[in-house]
Amino acid sequence: MGQNSASIDTAKKVKELQEQVNDLKELVNTLLSVICEEPDGVSSGASPAFGQNQANYCM
């Protein structure tokens, strides 16, 4: 009976940890999206075209 209780506790803990991992994955993806987005909102990776404002660029 003690072994069954331990396996239930382990299953609960694994479920909690999996939820935390999923939350952290979502946070990391959001942060990477924010970091990689260019100031003009275009994430093409191209350099700014002539006439575009060059202020507020983050390196």
CYANA upper distance limits for C-alpha pairs under 8 A (distance plus 0.5 A):
  1 MET  CA      5 SER  CA      7.01
  2 GLY  CA      6 ALA  CA      6.74
  3 GLN  CA      7 SER  CA      6.79
  4 ASN  CA      8 ILE  CA      6.80
  5 SER  CA      9 ASP  CA      6.72
  6 ALA  CA     10 THR  CA      6.59
  7 SER  CA     11 ALA  CA      6.57
  8 ILE  CA     12 LYS  CA      6.73
  9 ASP  CA     13 LYS  CA      6.68
 10 THR  CA     14 VAL  CA      6.59
 11 ALA  CA     15 LYS  CA      6.67
 12 LYS  CA     16 GLU  CA      6.74
 13 LYS  CA     17 LEU  CA      6.65
 14 VAL  CA     18 GLN  CA      6.57
 15 LYS  CA     19 GLU  CA      6.78
 16 GLU  CA     20 GLN  CA      6.84
 17 LEU  CA     21 VAL  CA      6.65
 18 GLN  CA     22 ASN  CA      6.69
 19 GLU  CA     23 ASP  CA      6.72
 20 GLN  CA     24 LEU  CA      6.62
 21 VAL  CA     25 LYS  CA      6.59
 22 ASN  CA     26 GLU  CA      6.81
 23 ASP  CA     27 LEU  CA      6.79
 24 LEU  CA     28 VAL  CA      6.58
 25 LYS  CA     29 ASN  CA      6.64
 26 GLU  CA     30 THR  CA      6.68
 27 LEU  CA     31 LEU  CA      6.64
 28 VAL  CA     32 LEU  CA      6.56
 29 ASN  CA     33 SER  CA      6.63
 30 THR  CA     34 VAL  CA      6.80
 31 LEU  CA     35 ILE  CA      6.60
 32 LEU  CA     36 CYS  CA      6.45
 33 SER  CA     37 GLU  CA      6.49
 36 CYS  CA     43 SER  CA      7.76
 37 GLU  CA     41 GLY  CA      6.75
 37 GLU  CA     42 VAL  CA      7.32
 37 GLU  CA     43 SER  CA      5.86
 38 GLU  CA     42 VAL  CA      6.27
 38 GLU  CA     43 SER  CA      6.11
 38 GLU  CA     45 GLY  CA      8.23
 38 GLU  CA     57 TYR  CA      8.24
 39 PRO  CA     56 ASN  CA      7.53
 39 PRO  CA     57 TYR  CA      6.90
 48 PRO  CA     52 GLN  CA      6.69
 48 PRO  CA     54 GLN  CA      7.97
